[in-house]
Amino acid sequence: MRNFLVFMLVHVSVTIYSQKPPIKFGDIPMEDMTMKVYKLDSSASAIVLADYGESKITYAQGTGFSLTFERLTRIKILRKEGLSWADFEIPMYEKNGKAEKYSGLKGATFNLENGKIIETKLKTEEVHQEQTTENWKQVKFAMPSVREGSVVEVAYKITSPFWSHLRNWEFQSRIPTRVSEYRAKIPEYFNYQKYMQGYVALSVNESEYVSKSILLTEINRPDDRGFGGGIDHEQVNYQENDLRWVANNVPAFKTEPDMNSITDYISRINFELAFVKWPNRPVEQIMGTWVDINNSFLKDEEFGQAVAGSNFLKSKVEELITGITDPAQKITAIYKYVKENVIWDESFRRYIDNSFKKVLEDKKGSSAEINLLLTSMLQKAGLAADPVLISTRNHGMVRERFPLSNQFNYVICLVRFNDKSMLLDATDRSMPMNILPERCLNGKGFIISEANSGWVDLTPNVKSKTTVSYDLSFVDDANMKGKITLVNSGYNAQKVRAKYFSKGESDYIKTVAETNHWEVQKSQYENIDKLSEPTKEIYEMEAEGYAQTAGQIAYINPILLDRFESNPYKSEKREFPVDFKSPFEKMIIGKITIPEEYQVDELPKPKVLALPNNEGRYTYNINLMGNTISFTSILTINKSLFTQDEYSGLREFYNQIVAKQAEQIVLKKK
């Protein structure tokens, strides 16, 4: 005898969900069609008139509980710069033979012609699918007949077998949003942790529990003698959490200088499935713990097992370190081998897609393949090396309160030796060994290790420095010539190398000349190939128009290079931190010889500015000896991150630097 269980929803009561959605497909008010400018932001090139989403978990006979997400969005195109907002991408997840599917896709563009609203529908052949990564694909389409003044509208539904993929919802966009509403219906069996981020105040934030019922049907098949058949019914009552969030008149998210990924700051609500609890069954933990994640990665054949195995690497490692006893030199030899023999394919991965043997044969690999290969080889050299999971800057910050592996998208290596440790990434050939690429400087990384699992700070301990020195003299009243030397270290040196290698020397010189309005007569480069040394660029140059003359008077600004012409921090208030990535120093040392027929009429005065707690300092000195003006300008920032509370002080600090650097030397003919 076999028994079958069937669930049927038999009762629903709603209060929150009696609220009507903010829009109905195709019902476009005439005032939206005639809108020329959005009154709350006249600079907007487009506006989200309404964005409505609803997620719910429902039961269907034969398939069980599934997650559905429905969305209806309406956008007004105000200017040609906003036309790209009529292009849509809908991401869908797939894994282990299961996949999210879309249905009910419809779209339309509405234009006003001779006072009438004309609708152009999206055609099926205009919709395309593409695979973006191993686990993600997307539906792409561009709305038809879009022009300035158009209103575009799109609706679709996604059905997902992944309960953990309850859609996050962004209330904010790079264009203003008039109304954004999101609803979720979650049975009590599913426990999600919710958290809000961003700085937009919600107009509505409400939830309530609604009583619902499931009819549990047990189908009993008769035995071989024909006895015992029948159907039994049992009603199961449960609570459903109905939630609703609304934001009105949301301003566009404006990017600011020196900020991390907008993913970390844009206003949205996030969901993480913590556990599932069925009636009369033990809790099914989904989120787990960081210990669970560590163990899972250690056991994974495409991560920990690949690092621990791959014994064919032993012979190569022995060859590389033969005769070397110093651990630091062993690390250098192995790091150099990996970086020189495997080119990064620029893909970001947590797991390997190919064996280390194939990676070495193909001489290319992902971030995971390169850095896990490095880790494996270091371990086989007897060094204490472990992989470190990180989230790159564009991927967003890792939240330690949520033990979820999908927060990570990249792998680096941690090696310990001589009572110190070093973080390594062998993907970038222009980086020295002891410096991580800037994309990796994002909070903390999680160490995967048998004995030393835990968190490691990714904040760099290297200060980026630029020193500009020059010795110039006047050719005539306005034009100057001389020698300029630029020395860069840390991340600044890496940027120089990256540009130099990508452009080649001749194009690099051309770019330098065009950027600074120089005529470069001779150039010399030092340490470009020596990654652990500062780069040095020497130019003999001539330039026009460095002095402005007015009769008997000439004006020159002594800071001829890397001057702040305006404050990069224009907003009076800032809602998120200033992230410099690393501490830095910018030093300008100059000497200008003035013509014999001129004398100095006025010099800027020296000045010293300082931020609290030695967080930053600016010094400006200038003096005259004979007909030679000597000066220094030194800006030092001693920490990477300034909070919102520190922003006003930092902004004023830069205001004063800009003002000081704008001051000119006044020359007067004798």
N, C-alpha and C positions, 0 to 999 in steps of 0.2 A: 504494500500500500504506500503510495506517495502522496504527500501533502504539499499544497501550494498556497502561498500567502499572497494576497492581493490587498493593496491599500487604495482607499478611495477617499477623497476629500468630500466631506458631507456638510460642513458648516463653516461659514465665514461671517465675521462681523467686523466692520471697519468704521473708524471715525476719521483718523488722519487721511486715509485713502479716499474718503468722500470728497476731499479737496480736488478740484479739477486741475489737470495739467495747465501750465501757463499759456500754452499755444495748442492749436489744432492744425494739422497738416493742411496746407493750401489756403488757409484763412488769413490772408495778408491784409492788414489795415492800410487804407490809402495813405495815411500820414507817414507810414514807414516807406511806402513806395516813393513819396515825394520828398522825403528827407534828403537834404543836401549836406548838412553839417550836423554832427552830434553835439548838442548844446553843452553837454558836460565835459567834452574834450574836442575842441574844434580842430585839433591836429590829427585826429583819428582818420586813418585811411579806410577803415572798415570797423564794423561793430557787431558783436554777437547780440542780436536782438533777444534771443531766448535760447537757452540750452537746458533740455529736460532729459533726465535719465532715471531709470528704475531698474533695480536689481532685485530678484526674488528667487528663493529656493522652493521648488514645487516637486510634487511626486507624480510620476506617471507609471502606469502598470507596465511591467516588463523591463523598464529601464531604471526604476528607482528614482531617488532624488537627483535633480539636476538644477543647475544654476542658469538663469536667463538674465540677460541685460538688454534693455531696450533704450534707444536714444532717439531724440528728435531735436535737431539743432537748426537754427535760422540765423543767417548772417546777411548784413547789409553791406554792399560794396560802395564806398563813398568816393574813392579816387582810384586812379589806375595803379597806384602803389599798393592797393589792397586786393588786386585781382588774384593773388596767390591764395587768398583765404577761400577761394572757390575750388581748391584742390584738396582732396580728402584721402586719408590713409586710415584704414581700420585694422589694427593688429589683432592677431588670433594665435593662441598657444596650442602646441601639440607635443605629445610625449608618449613614448611606449605604446604606440598604436592608437592612442586616443587623441581626439582633436576637437577644438572648438569649431563651430559652424555658424555661418551667418544665414539669415533668411529675411524675407520681407523688406529687402532694400529698395527704397524708392527715393528719387531725388527730382527736384524741379528748380528751374530758374524762372524768376518772374521779372518781367520788364514792363515799363510803362510806355505805351505807344498810342499817341493821339488820345490820351486821357483814359485808355483802357489797359487793364492788366493782362499781359500776354504770358502764358505759361509754356515753357519748353521743358519736356520731360527728359530725364536721364534714360538712355537706352541701354539695354543689356550688353550690347557689344562694346559699349564704352567703359565697361567695368572689367578690371584685370586683377589677377592674383599673382603674387610673386613670393618666393621663399627668401626671407631676409637672413635668417640664421637657422641652425639645426632645429631649433624648437619654436621658431616664430615665422609666420607668414603674414602677409597683409593684403587686403583688398584695396586697390587704388583706382581712383577715377577723378576726372576733372569735369566740373559741371559745364553744360553746354550754354552757348549764347550769353556768356557773362561779359558785362561791360560796366562802366561807371553808372551807378544808380540801381544796379540789379539787386534783387533779394534772392538768395539761394537757400534751399531747404533740403535737408537730408534726414531720412528715418531708416532705422535698421534694427534687427534683433540678433543677438548672439546667444547661442545655447552652448553651455560648457559642462563637460563631465568633471571639471576640476573645481571642487568646492573651495579650494584655497584661492581661487581667482575671482573672488568678489571684487568687482571693479572699484578702484580708487576713483575719486571724482575731483576734478579741478574746477574751482569756482572762478578762477582767474585765468586770463590769457594775455598774450602780447598786445591785444586790442581790447578796448573797453567791452564790458558785458552788462547789458541792461538787466537781465534776470537769469539766474542760474539756479536750478532746482534739482535735487537728487533725493530719491526715495529708496528704501531697502526694506524687504520683508524677510525676516530671518527666523525660522523655527527654533525653538528652545534647544534643540539637539545640537545646534552649531554655535560654538562660542568663538566670536571674533573679538580681538582687541582692536579698538578704534582709537585713532589719534588725529587731531587737527594740527595743521601747520599753516604758517602764513599770518598775515596781519589784517585780513579783511573781516569785518564784523558781520556775522550772520543775522539776517532779519528773522529767520525762523530756525529753531533748533529744538525739535520735539520728538518724543518717542512715547509709545505706550504698548502695553501687552494686550493682544487680542486673543480671545478664546477660539480655538479651532478644534476640529475633530477629524480623525482618520478612521474609516471603516476597515477593520482588519478582517479579511475574508480567507477562511481556511477551506480549501477544496480537498475532500477526502475521496480518494478513488476506491471503488469496491475491490474486495479481495477476489481470489480466483473463483470463489463460489458465488460471487455476485452480492455478497453481504458487506455492510459497513460503509457504503457510499453516502455522500451528502455534503452539504455546505454549512459551515459554522461561521457566525459573524461575531465580531467583537469590536466595540467602538473604543478607540484610543483618543483621549483628550490631551491636548497640549497647548502651550502658549506660543504665540508668534510675536516677535518684537517688530513693530512697524515704526520706521524712523523716517524723518523728513527734515531736510535742510534747505534753506533758501537764502540766497545772497542777491541783493539788489544794487544796481548802479555801481558795479565793481570797476575800479579804475584799471587801465592797462598795466600789466607788469612791465616796469621799465628796468632794463639792465643798467647797472652802475659799474664804474671802473673798479677793478680789483675785487671781483666777487666770484664766489664758487658757483657751481651749477645752479641754475634757476630751479632745478628739481628740489633743492633743499629749502627754497624760500617762497615759491609760489603758493598761494592759498588753496589748500585742498584737504580732503579727508581721506585717510588711509585705513585699510583693513588688513588684518593678519589673522588667519585662522589658527586659534590656539589648540582647540581640541573638539572632538565630537563625542557626545554622550547619548547613546541609544537607551531606551527603557530597559531596565533589568540586565544591562550589560556594563562591563567595565569601561572606564574612560579611554578613548582612543586619542592619545597625544599626537598632535600634528606638529606643533612648534618645537617641542622637545627642549633640549638644553644645549649650551655650547659644548658640553662634554659629549653629547650625542653627535653633534656636528663634527667634532674632532675625530671621533671614532669612525664615523661614516666615511670621511675623506681618507683616513688611514687605510681602510679596508677596500676602497674603491680601486678597481683594476686600472682605471684611467687617471688615477692620482697617486695615492700612497703606495699601492702595490707596484706601480710602474717605477716609482722612485726607488723602492726597496729592492726590486728585481733588476732586470736589464743587466745581468752579470757580464754580458759581452763588453761592457764599458771598462771593466777592470784592467784589461791589457792596455788600453789607451791611457787610462789614468796613470798606471805605473810608468808608462813611457814618458808622460808629461812631467812627473815629479821625481824621476830618478835623480839621485844626488842632491835633492833639495830637502833640507831639514826644517827650515823656518816655515811655520804655518802660513804666514802672510804671503810668502813667495809661492807656496803651493796654490793658495787661493788665486793669486795673480795669474799663474800659468794656466789653470783650468778655466778661469773666467775669460782670459784672452783667447783660448782655444774655442770655446763655445761661441763667443761673439764674432770671431773671424771666420767660423765655419758654418754658421747658421744665420741666414738673413731673416729678419722679422717680416712676416707677411701682413703686418698691421692689423691682424685680427685679435680681439680681446677674448680670452677664454679662461675658464676655471679648470677645465679638464683637457687632457690630450685627445686629439682626434686620430693621431698616427703614432706608431711606435717610435721610440727614440732611434732605432736603427733606420727607419724610413726617413725620419727628420734629417739625420746626418747624410743619408744618401741623396735626398732632394736638396739639401743645403738651404732649407727654409722651414719656418714653423711659426706657430702662434705664440702669444705671450706665455701660455701655459707650457707648451712644448719646449720652448727655449729655457725658461727658468726652472722647470722641473728637471730637465736634462742637466742643467747646471747643479741643482741640488743633489741629484743622484750621483754625479761625478765627484762632488765635494765629499759626500758621505763615503764613497768608495776609496777616497784618499785618506780616510780616517778622521775627517773633520766633522765637527758638530754643526751640521747644516740642516735646516728645516724649511719647508715651503711656508709662505705667508699669503693668506687670502686678503685681497684688498678690493676696495671700490675706487675706481678712478674718479677724477674730479667731475667729469661730465656725467658720471653714473650716479652721483649723489653720495652724501655722507652715510656711514654705517651707524645704525642705531643699536647700541649694545643691549638694550632691553628686549630686542626681538631676535632670538636665536634662529635666524633663517639664512640658508646658504645663498638664496637668490639676491641677497644684498651685495654679493661680491661678483665681480666680473673680470678679475685679473689675478695673476699670481706673481710674487717675487720670491726672493730667497733671503733667509737670515743665516749667517754663519758666525759662530762664536770661536774666539781664539785669544790666547794671552790675556784673559780676564776682560776682554772687550767684545763687542759684537758689531757686525756690519750688515747693512741691507744692500742686496745686489739685484740688479736688473740688467740682463745681457742683451736686451732688444735693440738698444740705440747705440750705433757705432760712433756717434759723436760725443758720447758721455764718458767721463772718467769713471773708474770702478767704484769710487766711494760716494757717488752722487746718484740719487734716483732721478729718473725723468720727472719733470714737473707734473705730468698727468697723474703720477702716483702720490703726490703730496696731498693727502686727503684724510686727515684725522688719524685713525688707528687701523692697523692690520691685525688679523687673527692668525696666530701661529698654529700650524698643524704639526703635532709632535707626540711621540710616545711618552716623553717625560717632561716636556717644557711647553705644553700648550698654554695659550693665553694671548694677551694683547701686547702689541708693540706700537710705540708712537712713531708716526711717519714724518714728524716735523723735522726739517733739515737742520743740521748743525753747521752748515757751511754758509758763510755770508757771500753774497754775490757783490762783486766790486767792479766798478768802472773808473778808470783814471784817464782823464783827458789832459794832455799838456801841449802847449803850443808856444812858439816863438815867432812872432809876426812883425812885419814892418810895412809901412805904407809905400805903395808904388807911386801913387799920386794922391790927390785930395780924398778920393773915395775908395780906391782899390788897395788890396793888401796881398802880400805873399809871405811864404814862410814854411815852417815845418810843423806838422801836427802829429802827435803820437797818441794812440788809443791802446790802453792795456785793460783787458777784461779777464776776470776770474770767476769761478763758480758757475752759476747758471748763465750768466752773461757771456762767458767764454763759450759755453755750449751753443748758445744762439748764434754767435759769430761763426762757429765751425759749421753749424747746420746750413746757414746761408751760403757760406763760402763753398762747401762741398756740393750743394745743390745747384748753384749758379755757375761754378767755375770761376777762376780768378779774374778773367777779363770782364765778365758780366758783373761780378761782385764789385770791382773797381768802378764800373760804370754806374752802378746803383748808388755807391757811396758819393760819387761826384754829383749825380743828379739830385740826390736827397739834400745835400749841403750846399748846392750851387757853387761847386768848386770846378776849377780846371786842374785836374791832377797831372802833374808833370812827371812824377816819379813815385813809385810805391814799393813797400817792402813788408813782408809778413814773416813773423817768427812764431814758432811753437804751434802752428796750426795742426800738425800731426802729433804733437806731444800732448795727449789728453790730460795729463796730470799737471800741466804747466799753464800759466796764464797766456792768453793770446796777445800778440803785439802787432799793431798795424802802424806803419810810419808812412806819412804822405808829405811830399813836397808839392805845394799847391799855390794857386793864385785865385783870388775871388774878387768879384766886382760888387760895388754897392754896399760895403760893410760900414761906410761912414755916410751920414747925411749932412750935406753942407747947405748953409744959408748965409751967403755973403762971406763975412770974415769968420764965421763960426762953423765948427764941425762937431757932430755928435757921433759917438761910438758907444756901443754896448760891449763891455769887456768879455761878456760871456757869449762867445760866438758859436757854441755847440752845446746841445743838450740843455737848453734853457727852457724853463717853464714859462710859456707865453700866456697861459691861463691856468686857473685852478682845475685840476681834473675832477675835483669833488664839488660839483655845482649845486647839488640839492642841499637845501638847508637842513633837512632831516633825512635820516637813512634808517631803514627797518632791518638791515642785516649787516653783518660784520664786513670790515675791509680786510681782504685777504691778500697779502703781498706774496704769498707762497713761501718766501724765505726772507730773512733779514738782508739788507743791502747797504751799500755805500756808493755814492757818486761824488767823485772828486774832480774839480776842474782847476788846473794850475796854468796860469797864462802870463805871457810877457809880450807887451806891445811896445815897439819903438816908434815914437811919433816923429813926424818930419821936423827938420830944424827950424822951418819958418813958423811952426806952431808952438804955443805954450799951453799948459793945462790951466784952464780957467776954473774948473770945478771937478772934484772927484766925489763919488759916492762915499758915504761913511761906513766904517766897519760895523758889523752887527752879529749878534749871537742870539739864536733862538733855541729853546729847549722844550721838549715834552716832559711830562711828569715821569718820575722813576727811571730816568735815563732811557726812556723808550725811543727817543729820537732827538736829533740835534742838528742845527744848521749854523755854520759859521761863514762869514763873508769878510775878507780882509783885502785891502788895496792900499798901495803906496806908490810914491813917485821918487825915482832916483835919476837925476839928470833928465834925459828925454825918454826914459824907459818906465813904463807903468807895469807893475807886477801885482798880481792878485791871486787869491784862492777862493774857491766856493766849494764847501764840503757839506753834503747832506748824508746823514747816517740814520737809518731806521734799524733798531735793535731787536725787533720782534716781528713775527709774521702776521699776527692777527690782532686787529683792533675791534673792540665790540661796538655796538650801537651807542652805548653810553659814552664811549671815548671819541665818537665821530666828530662832534662839534669842535673839540680841542684839536683834533687832527686837521680838520678843515681849516680852522683859523691859522694853524701852523703853516699850511700850504698857502693860504692867502698872503701871509707875510713874506714867504719865500718868493712868490710871484711878484709882489710889489718891489722887493729888494732887487730881484734880478732884472727888473724893468728899468732900473736907474741907469743913467748914461753918464759917460765922461764928456765934459764940455771942453773943447779945444778952441783956442782963439789965435788968429794970426798975429804975429808980433808986429 
